[in-house]
Structure formats: structure tokens, C-alpha cells
Amino acid sequence: MSAPSTPRAARIQRPSWRDSRVIIGIAVVLAAVALGAYLMDRADDRIPMYSAASTLIPGQALTDTAVVRVDVQLGADTARYLSAREPVPTDRVLLREVRVGELVPWSAIGTVEEAALSQVTIAVDATSAASLMTGTVVDVFVNERVADGRAGEFVGPEVLLTAVTVAGVDGSGRGLGSSGRDAAIRLMVPTEQVPDLIAAVDHEAKVTVVPVPGALTRSSG
């Protein structure tokens, strides 16, 4: 009876470069390197721009503290916005609202003469003022008191001002035509329309402000 043969131990072979696993591994490494280079290149395309540090309102002076630097990619739109590579043009004011975090476009700023706005403080019902905040855009309605009528009789309402911006809200009620139940709001009013607003208040008209659709309010902001 012959002795059983002893099996030979299998030798571990070094993987050949032709091995599919080696090829796949090399491909993964090359893809990762290429992706990293692409992302670095894209990051280098970002440029410094100015964005609003808080909601900026018409008539507000543009200052160093009103904006913050952000690095963004804009491509062909770069020239439309204020570049942080240059000093803030502090001789300019806002011509329209720019909400917090938005880039500041050149079209939104101009000279004081171009803005042609005056700040007027008026008293409105505290309930209607509760939703207002700095930056809220409102329409202003007035109900004129009935001439020679009984106390509390009004006609209207009629639109007096459209799309004016709230510059601030004061719960103390200290404003034109105020009473103990009112809140005072500061409005940025076109200079040529200031006399109309003052006249309405002097004639004891009832003034109501209504946020325009999409306006920034306490509930939305």
C-alpha cells in the first residue's frame, strides 16, 4: 500500500498590474485627485463682495457696518454688485430695500438727492403696528374726518402713500397725531409727499398702514 501524497502548499502570488482590482484602485485614486483639483480650482474662482449685514432701507446711509464681506461666484454678474476689493462708498445711500444676506447691487444705491426721502414719525394703532419692523414696506391709507360731522365719523379710506418703508417702530406712541393707544412708526417718505402726510394728520385723519404683499414683517422675518 503506497503512502498518501502530501499536498503542496499554494504560493501567494503578487498581484499583477493587469489585475482588475489594481486597475480599479488606481482609477479611484486618480478620480479623487482630479475631483480635489477641480474643487480647489472652483474655490479659487470666488471673489469678495459686500452683502447686507441687516435689512437696509431706502434713505439709509451706506456705512462700513451696514455690510459684510462674503466670497461668492458670480461669473458675468460680478459688475452688478459692490465688490469688497474696494472701500465701501460711504457717500451713497440706499435707494431701495436690500434684505439681510443679499448682495448689494449698484442699482440699489445712489446720492442723497436721488433718494429724495425724508423720515417722518407718525402714530398708528398699536395693533396694526405689531407686525411692523424696520424694513417693512407699507401702503398708507387715510380716513378723513367728516366735516361738521359727529365725533368719530370718517370717510374713505384713500391711499395716500404707496410702497414706503418703515425705518423703525416705537411702542411709546410719540408721533404726529399720537394718543395713549398708539404706536409711533418712522416712515421714509418721498420728500414731495411729506406735506400731504402732515396735512392729513393735522386734520385728524385716521392713518392706517398695510404691509404690501411679500413685505418683511415680524411674522415673516
SELUM-797321 format. One line per 2 residues: their letters; for each residue x, y, z of N, C-alpha, C, CB. Coordinates in nm, 3 decimals, decimal comma. Glycine has a CB too. Example, Ala and Ser with C-alpha at 12.3 -4.5 7.8 and 13.67 -1.06 7.14 Angstrom:
residues 2
as = 1,319 -0,569 0,780 1,230 -0,450 0,780 1,320 -0,330 0,780 1,131 -0,447 0,905  1,285 -0,225 0,708 1,367 -0,106 0,714 1,290 0,003 0,787 1,408 -0,060 0,572 $
***
This chain:
residues 221
ms = 0,086 -0,120 0,000 0,000 0,000 0,000 0,089 0,123 0,000 -0,097 0,001 0,124  0,065 0,211 -0,095 0,152 0,329 -0,108 0,109 0,438 -0,011 0,151 0,383 -0,252 $
ap = 0,206 0,518 0,035 0,178 0,627 0,129 0,104 0,740 0,058 0,309 0,681 0,194  0,006 0,803 0,129 -0,068 0,914 0,065 0,025 1,031 0,033 -0,182 0,963 0,157 $
st = -0,002 1,094 -0,080 0,083 1,207 -0,121 0,053 1,331 -0,038 0,064 1,238 -0,271  0,155 1,406 -0,008 0,139 1,529 0,072 0,107 1,646 -0,021 0,268 1,559 0,154 $
pr = -0,008 1,717 0,004 -0,044 1,830 -0,086 0,058 1,941 -0,075 -0,185 1,885 -0,053  0,086 2,003 -0,187 0,182 2,113 -0,189 0,112 2,244 -0,151 0,248 2,126 -0,330 $
aa = 0,176 2,321 -0,067 0,119 2,449 -0,023 0,115 2,547 -0,139 0,200 2,509 0,095  -0,003 2,616 -0,151 -0,017 2,714 -0,260 0,063 2,839 -0,227 -0,166 2,750 -0,284 $
ri = 0,136 2,888 -0,321 0,216 3,009 -0,301 0,132 3,133 -0,335 0,345 3,005 -0,388  0,140 3,232 -0,245 0,068 3,358 -0,269 0,141 3,438 -0,375 0,053 3,442 -0,138 $
qr = 0,070 3,468 -0,480 0,131 3,542 -0,589 0,107 3,692 -0,574 0,077 3,493 -0,724  0,207 3,769 -0,606 0,191 3,915 -0,604 0,096 3,957 -0,715 0,330 3,987 -0,619 $
ps = 0,005 4,050 -0,685 -0,090 4,091 -0,789 -0,019 4,157 -0,906 -0,195 4,186 -0,732  -0,061 4,124 -1,021 -0,005 4,183 -1,143 -0,073 4,315 -1,171 -0,019 4,086 -1,263 $
wr = -0,005 4,404 -1,242 -0,067 4,531 -1,277 -0,185 4,510 -1,371 0,035 4,625 -1,342  -0,191 4,389 -1,427 -0,305 4,357 -1,514 -0,427 4,315 -1,433 -0,267 4,248 -1,612 $
ds = -0,408 4,294 -1,301 -0,519 4,251 -1,214 -0,626 4,361 -1,214 -0,468 4,222 -1,069  -0,753 4,322 -1,231 -0,862 4,421 -1,239 -0,875 4,501 -1,110 -0,995 4,350 -1,268 $
rv = -0,843 4,438 -0,996 -0,853 4,512 -0,870 -0,752 4,625 -0,862 -0,835 4,417 -0,752  -0,634 4,600 -0,915 -0,531 4,704 -0,917 -0,573 4,819 -1,008 -0,396 4,646 -0,962 $
ii = -0,627 4,784 -1,123 -0,670 4,886 -1,218 -0,781 4,973 -1,159 -0,717 4,821 -1,350  -0,878 4,908 -1,092 -0,988 4,982 -1,031 -0,936 5,074 -0,920 -1,094 4,886 -0,974 $
gi = -0,843 5,024 -0,839 -0,787 5,104 -0,731 -0,716 5,228 -0,783 -0,691 5,022 -0,647  -0,637 5,210 -0,890 -0,567 5,323 -0,949 -0,667 5,425 -1,004 -0,471 5,276 -1,061 $
av = -0,774 5,375 -1,068 -0,875 5,464 -1,124 -0,943 5,546 -1,016 -0,979 5,383 -1,203  -0,972 5,482 -0,901 -1,036 5,554 -0,790 -0,946 5,664 -0,737 -1,073 5,456 -0,676 $
vl = -0,817 5,634 -0,721 -0,722 5,733 -0,671 -0,712 5,851 -0,768 -0,583 5,670 -0,650  -0,702 5,822 -0,897 -0,691 5,928 -0,997 -0,817 6,015 -0,999 -0,665 5,869 -1,136 $
aa = -0,934 5,949 -0,986 -1,059 6,025 -0,985 -1,067 6,117 -0,864 -1,179 5,930 -0,986  -1,022 6,068 -0,747 -1,024 6,150 -0,626 -0,931 6,271 -0,640 -0,984 6,067 -0,505 $
va = -0,813 6,248 -0,699 -0,719 6,358 -0,720 -0,777 6,462 -0,816 -0,584 6,304 -0,774  -0,840 6,413 -0,923 -0,898 6,504 -1,021 -1,012 6,585 -0,960 -0,949 6,427 -1,143 $
lg = -1,097 6,518 -0,878 -1,208 6,588 -0,814 -1,157 6,694 -0,717 -1,299 6,488 -0,740  -1,055 6,660 -0,640 -0,998 6,757 -0,547 -0,942 6,878 -0,619 -0,890 6,693 -0,463 $
ay = -0,872 6,853 -0,730 -0,816 6,964 -0,808 -0,926 7,051 -0,865 -0,727 6,910 -0,921  -1,037 6,987 -0,910 -1,149 7,063 -0,966 -1,213 7,152 -0,860 -1,254 6,967 -1,024 $
lm = -1,234 7,095 -0,740 -1,296 7,173 -0,633 -1,207 7,288 -0,589 -1,329 7,084 -0,514  -1,078 7,265 -0,583 -0,986 7,372 -0,546 -0,987 7,483 -0,651 -0,844 7,318 -0,530 $
dr = -0,995 7,442 -0,777 -0,998 7,541 -0,885 -1,126 7,623 -0,879 -0,986 7,472 -1,021  -1,239 7,556 -0,848 -1,366 7,626 -0,837 -1,364 7,723 -0,719 -1,481 7,527 -0,822 $
ad = -1,303 7,680 -0,608 -1,296 7,767 -0,490 -1,215 7,892 -0,520 -1,233 7,691 -0,372  -1,115 7,878 -0,604 -1,032 7,993 -0,639 -1,106 8,094 -0,724 -0,907 7,947 -0,711 $
dr = -1,221 8,055 -0,782 -1,300 8,146 -0,865 -1,385 8,241 -0,782 -1,388 8,067 -0,959  -1,395 8,217 -0,651 -1,478 8,304 -0,568 -1,413 8,441 -0,552 -1,501 8,239 -0,430 $
ip = -1,497 8,544 -0,546 -1,447 8,680 -0,531 -1,518 8,746 -0,414 -1,468 8,762 -0,663  -1,452 8,841 -0,347 -1,513 8,907 -0,231 -1,615 9,013 -0,274 -1,405 8,972 -0,143 $
my = -1,734 9,007 -0,215 -1,840 9,103 -0,244 -1,899 9,150 -0,111 -1,950 9,041 -0,336  -1,981 9,256 -0,117 -2,049 9,307 0,002 -2,194 9,258 0,004 -2,044 9,462 0,007 $
sa = -2,236 9,208 0,121 -2,377 9,174 0,141 -2,430 9,253 0,261 -2,396 9,021 0,163  -2,561 9,265 0,270 -2,624 9,344 0,376 -2,608 9,275 0,511 -2,773 9,368 0,344 $
as = -2,555 9,347 0,609 -2,539 9,292 0,744 -2,673 9,284 0,815 -2,441 9,378 0,826  -2,766 9,371 0,779 -2,904 9,369 0,827 -2,987 9,427 0,713 -2,922 9,452 0,963 $
tl = -3,118 9,426 0,730 -3,202 9,481 0,623 -3,172 9,630 0,605 -3,351 9,459 0,655  -3,136 9,668 0,483 -3,106 9,807 0,451 -3,229 9,870 0,388 -2,983 9,817 0,354 $
ip = -3,260 9,992 0,430 -3,384 10,056 0,386 -3,356 10,181 0,304 -3,472 10,091 0,507  -3,450 10,222 0,219 -3,431 10,343 0,139 -3,400 10,464 0,227 -3,555 10,370 0,055 $
gq = -3,302 10,542 0,183 -3,262 10,661 0,258 -3,153 10,635 0,359 -3,379 10,718 0,326  -3,126 10,509 0,391 -3,023 10,475 0,490 -2,884 10,498 0,431 -3,037 10,329 0,537 $
al = -2,795 10,556 0,512 -2,658 10,579 0,466 -2,584 10,446 0,457 -2,584 10,676 0,561  -2,503 10,431 0,355 -2,422 10,311 0,339 -2,293 10,329 0,418 -2,392 10,282 0,187 $
td = -2,272 10,245 0,519 -2,156 10,257 0,606 -2,080 10,125 0,609 -2,199 10,298 0,748  -1,962 10,129 0,671 -1,881 10,007 0,682 -1,952 9,899 0,763 -1,746 10,040 0,746 $
ta = -2,033 9,940 0,861 -2,102 9,843 0,946 -2,232 9,792 0,885 -2,130 9,904 1,082  -2,276 9,855 0,777 -2,402 9,813 0,714 -2,384 9,690 0,626 -2,459 9,927 0,631 $
vv = -2,259 9,658 0,593 -2,233 9,547 0,502 -2,127 9,455 0,562 -2,187 9,599 0,364  -2,123 9,333 0,510 -2,019 9,237 0,548 -1,962 9,175 0,420 -2,076 9,126 0,643 $
rv = -1,839 9,128 0,430 -1,774 9,064 0,315 -1,817 8,919 0,304 -1,620 9,074 0,326  -1,846 8,877 0,182 -1,873 8,736 0,153 -1,798 8,700 0,025 -2,028 8,709 0,138 $
dv = -1,753 8,575 0,016 -1,684 8,527 -0,104 -1,782 8,442 -0,185 -1,557 8,445 -0,066  -1,806 8,483 -0,308 -1,907 8,417 -0,391 -1,856 8,401 -0,533 -2,039 8,496 -0,390 $
ql = -1,928 8,320 -0,610 -1,903 8,303 -0,753 -2,020 8,366 -0,829 -1,886 8,152 -0,791  -1,990 8,466 -0,910 -2,096 8,537 -0,982 -2,081 8,530 -1,133 -2,098 8,680 -0,939 $
ga = -1,962 8,505 -1,180 -1,942 8,500 -1,324 -1,965 8,635 -1,389 -2,033 8,397 -1,385  -2,051 8,636 -1,490 -2,075 8,757 -1,568 -2,150 8,864 -1,490 -2,151 8,723 -1,693 $
dt = -2,212 8,828 -1,376 -2,291 8,925 -1,298 -2,207 9,005 -1,199 -2,401 8,853 -1,224  -2,078 8,981 -1,196 -1,992 9,045 -1,096 -2,006 9,197 -1,095 -1,848 9,007 -1,120 $
ar = -2,010 9,258 -1,211 -2,010 9,404 -1,220 -2,139 9,467 -1,167 -1,990 9,447 -1,363  -2,242 9,387 -1,143 -2,370 9,441 -1,096 -2,370 9,470 -0,947 -2,482 9,345 -1,129 $
yl = -2,272 9,417 -0,874 -2,274 9,426 -0,728 -2,148 9,493 -0,674 -2,289 9,287 -0,667  -2,157 9,541 -0,548 -2,045 9,608 -0,485 -1,935 9,508 -0,452 -2,090 9,682 -0,357 $
sa = -1,816 9,536 -0,500 -1,702 9,448 -0,475 -1,634 9,487 -0,345 -1,602 9,454 -0,592  -1,600 9,386 -0,264 -1,529 9,410 -0,139 -1,381 9,435 -0,161 -1,548 9,292 -0,044 $
re = -1,338 9,433 -0,286 -1,200 9,469 -0,316 -1,180 9,620 -0,312 -1,159 9,415 -0,453  -1,292 9,693 -0,307 -1,288 9,838 -0,300 -1,351 9,885 -0,169 -1,361 9,901 -0,422 $
pv = -1,316 10,004 -0,119 -1,378 10,056 0,004 -1,529 10,075 -0,015 -1,313 10,189 0,045  -1,603 10,069 0,095 -1,747 10,093 0,091 -1,771 10,239 0,049 -1,814 10,062 0,229 $
pt = -1,855 10,263 -0,051 -1,882 10,402 -0,094 -1,974 10,471 0,007 -1,947 10,404 -0,235  -1,915 10,525 0,112 -1,993 10,581 0,223 -2,060 10,714 0,189 -1,903 10,600 0,343 $
dr = -2,038 10,764 0,069 -2,108 10,886 0,027 -2,241 10,853 -0,041 -2,020 10,969 -0,068  -2,281 10,727 -0,036 -2,404 10,683 -0,101 -2,509 10,643 0,004 -2,376 10,565 -0,195 $
vl = -2,635 10,645 -0,039 -2,746 10,600 0,044 -2,825 10,495 -0,033 -2,838 10,720 0,087  -2,911 10,424 0,038 -2,993 10,322 -0,026 -3,110 10,387 -0,099 -3,044 10,220 0,079 $
lr = -3,135 10,339 -0,220 -3,250 10,384 -0,298 -3,367 10,288 -0,284 -3,211 10,400 -0,444  -3,339 10,165 -0,247 -3,445 10,066 -0,227 -3,399 9,965 -0,123 -3,481 9,995 -0,360 $
ev = -3,490 9,880 -0,081 -3,462 9,782 0,023 -3,364 9,674 -0,027 -3,591 9,717 0,071  -3,270 9,638 0,060 -3,184 9,522 0,039 -3,192 9,439 0,166 -3,034 9,564 0,004 $
rv = -3,241 9,318 0,156 -3,262 9,237 0,276 -3,132 9,175 0,327 -3,364 9,127 0,248  -3,133 9,142 0,455 -3,014 9,087 0,519 -2,964 8,965 0,443 -3,044 9,051 0,666 $
ge = -2,833 8,962 0,420 -2,771 8,849 0,350 -2,767 8,864 0,199 -2,843 8,726 0,383  -2,843 8,957 0,143 -2,841 8,977 -0,002 -2,719 9,058 -0,043 -2,971 9,046 -0,048 $
lv = -2,666 9,029 -0,161 -2,559 9,112 -0,215 -2,614 9,251 -0,245 -2,497 9,047 -0,342  -2,529 9,352 -0,229 -2,572 9,490 -0,251 -2,548 9,528 -0,397 -2,498 9,588 -0,155 $
pw = -2,653 9,547 -0,476 -2,634 9,586 -0,616 -2,608 9,736 -0,629 -2,757 9,546 -0,700  -2,533 9,772 -0,730 -2,507 9,914 -0,756 -2,638 9,988 -0,781 -2,413 9,930 -0,875 $
sa = -2,736 9,921 -0,840 -2,862 9,987 -0,872 -2,942 10,024 -0,748 -2,946 9,897 -0,961  -2,906 9,968 -0,631 -2,980 9,995 -0,508 -2,925 10,113 -0,430 -2,980 9,873 -0,420 $
ig = -2,815 10,173 -0,476 -2,757 10,285 -0,404 -2,744 10,406 -0,496 -2,619 10,247 -0,345  -2,739 10,524 -0,433 -2,726 10,647 -0,510 -2,696 10,763 -0,417 -2,854 10,675 -0,591 $
tv = -2,714 10,882 -0,465 -2,688 11,001 -0,385 -2,810 11,036 -0,301 -2,650 11,120 -0,476  -2,788 11,124 -0,203 -2,899 11,171 -0,120 -3,005 11,239 -0,206 -2,848 11,268 -0,011 $
ee = -2,960 11,314 -0,306 -3,054 11,382 -0,394 -3,138 11,283 -0,473 -2,978 11,475 -0,491  -3,077 11,173 -0,514 -3,153 11,071 -0,588 -3,255 11,003 -0,498 -3,057 10,967 -0,648 $
aa = -3,219 10,983 -0,372 -3,312 10,918 -0,279 -3,434 11,005 -0,254 -3,243 10,886 -0,147  -3,413 11,135 -0,232 -3,522 11,232 -0,213 -3,624 11,182 -0,111 -3,592 11,262 -0,346 $
ls = -3,576 11,139 0,006 -3,663 11,085 0,110 -3,644 11,162 0,240 -3,635 10,936 0,132  -3,752 11,173 0,316 -3,747 11,234 0,448 -3,809 11,138 0,548 -3,821 11,372 0,450 $
qv = -3,754 11,135 0,668 -3,807 11,047 0,772 -3,913 11,122 0,852 -3,694 10,995 0,865  -4,033 11,064 0,858 -4,144 11,125 0,930 -4,198 11,023 1,031 -4,257 11,171 0,832 $
ti = -4,219 11,068 1,154 -4,274 10,981 1,258 -4,422 11,009 1,274 -4,199 11,001 1,392  -4,503 10,905 1,260 -4,648 10,921 1,276 -4,698 10,817 1,376 -4,722 10,905 1,139 $
av = -4,818 10,842 1,427 -4,880 10,749 1,521 -4,984 10,665 1,449 -4,945 10,825 1,640  -4,981 10,535 1,473 -5,081 10,444 1,417 -5,131 10,354 1,530 -5,022 10,359 1,299 $
da = -5,240 10,286 1,504 -5,295 10,195 1,603 -5,192 10,089 1,641 -5,424 10,128 1,551  -5,174 10,066 1,770 -5,071 9,975 1,818 -5,091 9,833 1,765 -5,069 9,972 1,969 $
ts = -5,216 9,793 1,745 -5,243 9,658 1,695 -5,192 9,642 1,552 -5,393 9,627 1,700  -5,219 9,741 1,467 -5,173 9,732 1,329 -5,022 9,746 1,318 -5,241 9,838 1,244 $
aa = -4,961 9,810 1,418 -4,815 9,828 1,415 -4,742 9,705 1,466 -4,776 9,948 1,497  -4,814 9,610 1,527 -4,748 9,496 1,591 -4,669 9,411 1,494 -4,851 9,411 1,661 $
sl = -4,712 9,405 1,368 -4,643 9,320 1,270 -4,531 9,393 1,198 -4,741 9,267 1,169  -4,516 9,523 1,224 -4,418 9,603 1,150 -4,280 9,593 1,212 -4,462 9,749 1,145 $
mt = -4,179 9,611 1,129 -4,041 9,612 1,174 -3,961 9,698 1,077 -3,982 9,468 1,184  -3,839 9,728 1,115 -3,752 9,802 1,024 -3,739 9,727 0,892 -3,614 9,826 1,087 $
gt = -3,771 9,796 0,783 -3,764 9,734 0,651 -3,898 9,693 0,593 -3,677 9,615 0,658  -4,005 9,696 0,675 -4,138 9,662 0,622 -4,182 9,768 0,521 -4,241 9,649 0,737 $
vv = -4,225 9,725 0,405 -4,276 9,817 0,303 -4,428 9,820 0,315 -4,231 9,773 0,158  -4,484 9,940 0,325 -4,627 9,955 0,352 -4,691 10,055 0,257 -4,650 9,998 0,496 $
dv = -4,822 10,041 0,242 -4,906 10,145 0,183 -4,973 10,219 0,298 -5,011 10,085 0,082  -4,991 10,349 0,282 -5,052 10,431 0,387 -5,189 10,478 0,340 -4,961 10,553 0,423 $
fv = -5,291 10,445 0,419 -5,429 10,486 0,390 -5,474 10,589 0,493 -5,524 10,363 0,390  -5,559 10,681 0,450 -5,615 10,779 0,543 -5,766 10,781 0,530 -5,556 10,921 0,517 $
ne = -5,831 10,793 0,644 -5,975 10,819 0,650 -5,992 10,962 0,700 -6,050 10,714 0,744  -6,040 11,048 0,613 -6,059 11,188 0,652 -6,180 11,201 0,744 -6,076 11,277 0,527 $
rv = -6,167 11,289 0,842 -6,280 11,315 0,932 -6,390 11,389 0,856 -6,233 11,398 1,057  -6,514 11,351 0,882 -6,627 11,415 0,815 -6,638 11,560 0,862 -6,759 11,338 0,844 $
ad = -6,644 11,651 0,766 -6,655 11,792 0,800 -6,788 11,819 0,869 -6,640 11,880 0,674  -6,783 11,888 0,983 -6,903 11,924 1,060 -6,983 11,802 1,103 -6,991 12,018 0,979 $
gr = -6,918 11,684 1,105 -6,989 11,563 1,146 -6,968 11,534 1,293 -6,944 11,445 1,063  -7,032 11,428 1,338 -7,016 11,390 1,477 -6,877 11,332 1,499 -7,123 11,288 1,517 $
ag = -6,833 11,336 1,624 -6,701 11,284 1,658 -6,693 11,136 1,621 -6,672 11,304 1,809  -6,582 11,098 1,560 -6,562 10,959 1,523 -6,613 10,923 1,386 -6,627 10,872 1,622 $
ef = -6,667 11,018 1,310 -6,716 10,990 1,175 -6,607 11,021 1,073 -6,844 11,072 1,145  -6,583 10,922 0,985 -6,477 10,937 0,885 -6,529 10,892 0,749 -6,351 10,856 0,925 $
vg = -6,462 10,935 0,645 -6,490 10,888 0,510 -6,363 10,823 0,456 -6,538 11,004 0,417  -6,380 10,745 0,352 -6,262 10,679 0,294 -6,267 10,529 0,319 -6,133 10,738 0,351 $
pe = -6,154 10,461 0,319 -6,018 10,518 0,315 -5,970 10,548 0,173 -5,921 10,423 0,382  -5,866 10,631 0,167 -5,799 10,661 0,041 -5,650 10,636 0,057 -5,827 10,807 -0,003 $
vl = -5,587 10,594 -0,051 -5,443 10,570 -0,048 -5,370 10,704 -0,052 -5,398 10,480 -0,166  -5,284 10,726 0,045 -5,205 10,849 0,048 -5,062 10,825 0,000 -5,203 10,908 0,189 $
lt = -5,002 10,714 0,045 -4,865 10,681 0,008 -4,859 10,534 -0,031 -4,765 10,712 0,124  -4,777 10,502 -0,130 -4,761 10,363 -0,171 -4,615 10,321 -0,158 -4,810 10,342 -0,316 $
av = -4,597 10,199 -0,109 -4,465 10,135 -0,103 -4,360 10,223 -0,036 -4,418 10,100 -0,243  -4,392 10,272 0,084 -4,293 10,344 0,164 -4,239 10,248 0,270 -4,355 10,473 0,230 $
tv = -4,120 10,276 0,317 -4,050 10,181 0,405 -4,051 10,228 0,549 -3,907 10,161 0,357  -4,074 10,133 0,640 -4,068 10,161 0,783 -3,922 10,166 0,826 -4,147 10,054 0,865 $
ag = -3,883 10,279 0,885 -3,745 10,294 0,932 -3,731 10,254 1,078 -3,699 10,437 0,914  -3,842 10,238 1,148 -3,836 10,198 1,288 -3,974 10,202 1,351 -3,740 10,287 1,366 $
vd = -3,990 10,129 1,462 -4,117 10,123 1,534 -4,089 10,155 1,680 -4,185 9,983 1,519  -4,170 10,246 1,737 -4,155 10,287 1,876 -4,288 10,266 1,947 -4,110 10,436 1,887 $
gs = -4,290 10,175 2,043 -4,413 10,144 2,113 -4,462 10,253 2,205 -4,395 10,021 2,192  -4,381 10,358 2,225 -4,422 10,464 2,317 -4,534 10,550 2,261 -4,304 10,552 2,350 $
gr = -4,552 10,547 2,127 -4,661 10,623 2,067 -4,631 10,769 2,045 -4,780 10,611 2,150  -4,506 10,812 2,060 -4,473 10,953 2,040 -4,455 10,981 1,892 -4,344 10,990 2,119 $
gl = -4,559 11,036 1,830 -4,554 11,069 1,688 -4,665 11,165 1,653 -4,564 10,943 1,603  -4,668 11,210 1,528 -4,772 11,302 1,485 -4,909 11,239 1,505 -4,752 11,342 1,338 $
gs = -4,998 11,310 1,574 -5,134 11,262 1,594 -5,145 11,148 1,694 -5,190 11,218 1,465  -5,052 11,138 1,789 -5,050 11,024 1,880 -5,152 11,036 1,991 -4,912 11,008 1,939 $
sg = -5,191 10,918 2,042 -5,275 10,909 2,161 -5,218 10,797 2,246 -5,426 10,882 2,125  -5,278 10,774 2,360 -5,223 10,674 2,451 -5,229 10,532 2,399 -5,295 10,680 2,580 $
rd = -5,313 10,505 2,298 -5,329 10,369 2,246 -5,248 10,345 2,119 -5,476 10,340 2,219  -5,165 10,439 2,083 -5,094 10,433 1,956 -4,950 10,387 1,971 -5,098 10,567 1,888 $
aa = -4,893 10,347 1,857 -4,750 10,322 1,845 -4,696 10,419 1,741 -4,720 10,172 1,805  -4,574 10,462 1,760 -4,512 10,555 1,665 -4,426 10,475 1,567 -4,426 10,662 1,739 $
ir = -4,441 10,505 1,441 -4,356 10,443 1,339 -4,287 10,552 1,259 -4,439 10,349 1,246  -4,165 10,524 1,219 -4,088 10,618 1,137 -4,092 10,569 0,993 -3,941 10,631 1,188 $
lm = -4,139 10,655 0,905 -4,152 10,621 0,764 -4,055 10,702 0,680 -4,296 10,643 0,716  -3,999 10,638 0,578 -3,918 10,709 0,480 -4,011 10,753 0,368 -3,800 10,619 0,425 $
vp = -4,046 10,882 0,369 -4,149 10,936 0,281 -4,084 11,018 0,170 -4,251 11,022 0,361  -4,129 11,001 0,045 -4,080 11,090 -0,061 -4,097 11,236 -0,019 -4,153 11,063 -0,195 $
te = -3,992 11,313 -0,029 -3,992 11,450 0,023 -4,110 11,532 -0,028 -3,863 11,519 -0,014  -4,146 11,514 -0,154 -4,255 11,593 -0,211 -4,391 11,556 -0,154 -4,257 11,576 -0,361 $
qv = -4,402 11,440 -0,087 -4,530 11,398 -0,031 -4,540 11,419 0,119 -4,553 11,253 -0,063  -4,434 11,468 0,180 -4,436 11,494 0,324 -4,547 11,592 0,362 -4,301 11,547 0,371 $
pd = -4,565 11,704 0,289 -4,673 11,797 0,327 -4,811 11,731 0,326 -4,674 11,915 0,232  -4,836 11,638 0,233 -4,967 11,571 0,228 -4,990 11,488 0,354 -4,978 11,482 0,103 $
li = -4,886 11,419 0,399 -4,899 11,336 0,519 -4,921 11,423 0,642 -4,775 11,248 0,537  -4,845 11,529 0,654 -4,860 11,618 0,770 -4,998 11,682 0,771 -4,751 11,728 0,769 $
aa = -5,048 11,721 0,654 -5,180 11,783 0,645 -5,289 11,685 0,689 -5,208 11,831 0,503  -5,276 11,558 0,649 -5,376 11,458 0,688 -5,379 11,441 0,839 -5,346 11,324 0,619 $
vd = -5,261 11,438 0,900 -5,254 11,423 1,046 -5,310 11,547 1,115 -5,108 11,398 1,091  -5,277 11,665 1,063 -5,326 11,789 1,123 -5,478 11,799 1,117 -5,264 11,910 1,053 $
he = -5,538 11,737 1,015 -5,684 11,738 1,001 -5,749 11,622 1,075 -5,723 11,733 0,853  -5,670 11,557 1,160 -5,718 11,448 1,246 -5,771 11,330 1,166 -5,826 11,499 1,338 $
ak = -5,709 11,304 1,052 -5,746 11,186 0,974 -5,698 11,060 1,046 -5,687 11,194 0,830  -5,768 10,951 1,023 -5,726 10,822 1,076 -5,626 10,761 0,978 -5,849 10,726 1,098 $
vt = -5,507 10,730 1,027 -5,399 10,679 0,941 -5,382 10,529 0,966 -5,266 10,755 0,967  -5,380 10,452 0,858 -5,362 10,307 0,867 -5,251 10,266 0,771 -5,494 10,231 0,835 $
vv = -5,161 10,181 0,818 -5,055 10,131 0,731 -5,076 9,982 0,708 -4,914 10,158 0,793  -5,059 9,939 0,584 -5,082 9,799 0,546 -4,958 9,747 0,473 -5,210 9,785 0,457 $
pv = -4,895 9,641 0,524 -4,779 9,585 0,453 -4,817 9,540 0,312 -4,719 9,467 0,532  -4,731 9,567 0,216 -4,758 9,523 0,079 -4,731 9,373 0,070 -4,670 9,602 -0,023 $
pg = -4,788 9,304 -0,029 -4,763 9,160 -0,043 -4,613 9,129 -0,052 -4,835 9,106 -0,167  -4,571 9,032 0,027 -4,431 8,992 0,027 -4,340 9,077 0,113 -4,380 8,993 -0,110 $
al = -4,396 9,176 0,183 -4,314 9,265 0,266 -4,256 9,190 0,385 -4,396 9,385 0,314  -4,142 9,238 0,431 -4,078 9,183 0,550 -4,159 9,226 0,672 -3,930 9,231 0,562 $
tr = -4,206 9,130 0,753 -4,281 9,159 0,875 -4,226 9,075 0,989 -4,433 9,132 0,855  -4,276 9,099 1,109 -4,228 9,022 1,224 -4,259 8,874 1,209 -4,289 9,075 1,353 $
ss = -4,371 8,843 1,148 -4,408 8,702 1,130 -4,327 8,634 1,022 -4,556 8,691 1,098  -4,284 8,712 0,919 -4,208 8,653 0,809 -4,059 8,663 0,831 -4,244 8,720 0,679 $
g = -4,014 8,764 0,908 -3,871 8,785 0,923 -3,813 8,725 1,044 -3,842 8,926 0,923 $
***
